Amino acid sequence: MSVRGVLHLAFSRQLISLFLCVLLLLSPVAAKTRASALDPGYVPALAAADHFLQAWQSGDVESGTALLSSHAKEAVTTEGVETFFSEPVSGAYEIERGKLLKRGRYEFPVVLVTETTKGTRPRRHFSSIIVVNTGNNDWAVDKLP
């Protein structure tokens, strides 16, 4: 093989490697990881969603209501909030990776797993919870699951 052919082959390999690196950096997985890791609001938003769902799991209406935004309190009646917190006899939840909707507003897909009466099969309810920054890095639930 000629020197020119070797140089052309080496250049082609470098070009392919560069192209693959760029594709990896631009992939949706890398983009989501970078966005979640860099945004300072993600962790407190996730913590607020988790605290709200812990209150739901334990049937603690008072703590759960304290975590609601004023918009959520206006959208749901007091009776609706009490029903939401008293529904399951036993319950568990799953929170999936959240996404930034806009600055200071996140949506977390959730699964509520409930047993309505002892001994019955658990049911899964797929929904999402929206958490907003209400100022001073305080976060509140703006949409119930």
Backbone torsions as a table, in degrees:
resi	resn	phi	psi	omega
1	MET	NA	140.8	-178.0
2	SER	-77.1	164.7	178.1
3	VAL	-61.1	-39.8	179.9
4	ARG	-63.0	-41.0	178.4
5	GLY	-65.2	-39.8	178.6
6	VAL	-65.5	-44.3	178.9
7	LEU	-63.5	-41.0	179.4
8	HIS	-63.5	-42.3	178.6
9	LEU	-64.3	-43.8	179.0
10	ALA	-64.0	-42.1	178.9
11	PHE	-64.2	-40.5	179.8
12	SER	-63.3	-42.1	178.7
13	ARG	-64.4	-41.9	178.2
14	GLN	-64.1	-40.8	179.8
15	LEU	-64.4	-42.1	178.3
16	ILE	-65.2	-42.5	178.4
17	SER	-62.0	-43.5	178.6
18	LEU	-62.7	-43.7	179.4
19	PHE	-60.9	-44.1	179.0
20	LEU	-65.0	-38.0	177.5
21	CYS	-63.8	-42.6	178.8
22	VAL	-64.3	-42.5	177.5
23	LEU	-60.8	-42.3	179.6
24	LEU	-63.2	-43.3	-179.7
25	LEU	-67.4	-28.9	-178.5
26	LEU	-93.2	-1.0	-178.0
27	SER	-65.8	153.2	179.3
28	PRO	-58.9	-35.8	-180.0
29	VAL	-63.4	-46.5	179.6
30	ALA	-64.8	-39.7	-179.4
31	ALA	-64.4	-43.4	179.5
32	LYS	-65.0	-41.2	-179.6
33	THR	-63.3	-45.8	179.9
34	ARG	-64.4	-42.2	-177.8
35	ALA	-64.0	-43.9	-179.4
36	SER	-67.2	-40.5	-175.8
37	ALA	-72.4	-31.5	-174.4
38	LEU	-89.4	-25.9	-175.6
39	ASP	-79.0	121.4	-175.9
40	PRO	-70.9	-14.9	-178.8
41	GLY	-84.9	-12.2	-173.4
42	TYR	-61.5	-48.7	-175.8
43	VAL	-64.8	-48.6	178.8
44	PRO	-66.7	-29.7	177.0
45	ALA	-67.4	-44.2	177.7
46	LEU	-63.0	-40.5	178.8
47	ALA	-62.9	-40.1	179.0
48	ALA	-64.8	-42.6	177.5
49	ALA	-62.1	-42.9	179.7
50	ASP	-64.0	-44.1	179.4
51	HIS	-63.2	-39.8	178.7
52	PHE	-62.8	-44.8	-179.1
53	LEU	-71.2	-28.2	172.7
54	GLN	-64.8	-40.5	177.2
55	ALA	-63.5	-41.0	177.1
56	TRP	-61.1	-45.6	-177.1
57	GLN	-61.6	-37.2	-178.6
58	SER	-91.9	-1.1	180.0
59	GLY	72.1	25.0	-177.8
60	ASP	-88.6	86.8	-177.4
61	VAL	-60.5	-41.7	-176.3
62	GLU	-62.3	-48.9	179.5
63	SER	-65.9	-40.3	179.0
64	GLY	-64.0	-42.4	179.5
65	THR	-65.4	-36.0	178.7
66	ALA	-64.2	-23.9	-179.5
67	LEU	-89.9	1.0	179.7
68	LEU	-85.9	143.7	174.8
69	SER	-74.0	164.3	178.1
70	SER	-62.9	-35.3	177.3
71	HIS	-62.6	-43.6	179.5
72	ALA	-66.4	-38.0	179.2
73	LYS	-65.6	-34.3	177.5
74	GLU	-72.7	-33.1	-175.5
75	ALA	-78.4	-23.8	-176.2
76	VAL	-120.2	137.3	178.1
77	THR	-74.2	161.5	176.9
78	THR	-59.3	-40.3	178.3
79	GLU	-64.0	-38.6	178.0
80	GLY	-63.8	-40.4	178.2
81	VAL	-65.9	-45.3	179.7
82	GLU	-62.8	-39.2	177.5
83	THR	-64.1	-43.0	179.9
84	PHE	-59.2	-42.6	-177.3
85	PHE	-79.8	-18.1	-176.9
86	SER	-105.2	-2.4	-175.5
87	GLU	-58.4	-59.4	-171.8
88	PRO	-79.6	143.9	169.5
89	VAL	-71.7	-42.5	171.5
90	SER	-142.8	145.3	-177.1
91	GLY	-149.9	160.1	175.3
92	ALA	-143.9	169.3	-178.8
93	TYR	-146.7	159.0	174.3
94	GLU	-127.9	134.7	174.8
95	ILE	-113.9	127.8	177.9
96	GLU	-96.4	175.4	-179.1
97	ARG	-59.0	130.4	-179.2
98	GLY	-85.6	166.3	176.0
99	LYS	-131.3	145.7	178.0
100	LEU	-76.3	117.3	177.1
101	LEU	-81.4	-45.1	171.7
102	LYS	-162.8	171.2	-175.9
103	ARG	-52.9	124.9	178.4
104	GLY	80.6	15.4	-177.8
105	ARG	-145.9	120.0	-178.8
106	TYR	-123.5	151.2	172.7
107	GLU	-121.3	129.8	178.8
108	PHE	-118.4	118.8	172.4
109	PRO	-65.8	137.4	-179.7
110	VAL	-133.4	156.8	172.2
111	VAL	-126.1	121.9	175.6
112	LEU	-99.5	123.2	-179.8
113	VAL	-107.9	119.0	-174.2
114	THR	-129.0	152.6	171.7
115	GLU	-121.2	113.7	-175.6
116	THR	-77.6	-32.5	173.4
117	THR	-138.7	151.4	-179.3
118	LYS	-57.6	135.1	176.7
119	GLY	89.2	-10.0	178.3
120	THR	-85.6	163.1	179.3
121	ARG	-71.4	138.5	177.8
122	PRO	-65.4	148.6	176.4
123	ARG	-114.9	147.1	178.2
124	ARG	-109.8	130.7	177.4
125	HIS	-118.3	114.9	-179.3
126	PHE	-90.1	129.9	-178.4
127	SER	-156.8	-162.4	174.1
128	SER	-147.8	160.6	178.7
129	ILE	-126.4	135.6	178.5
130	ILE	-110.3	130.3	-178.0
131	VAL	-119.7	136.5	-178.7
132	VAL	-125.7	152.6	174.9
133	ASN	-84.7	120.6	-178.1
134	THR	-96.2	5.2	180.0
135	GLY	113.5	152.6	-179.2
136	ASN	52.5	34.2	-179.9
137	ASN	59.3	28.7	172.1
138	ASP	-94.6	134.1	-176.9
139	TRP	-118.5	142.7	-178.1
140	ALA	-139.2	154.0	178.1
141	VAL	-79.5	123.7	-177.4
142	ASP	-102.3	-18.0	177.5
143	LYS	-145.3	122.1	178.4
144	LEU	-72.5	152.3	176.1
145	PRO	-71.0	NA	NA
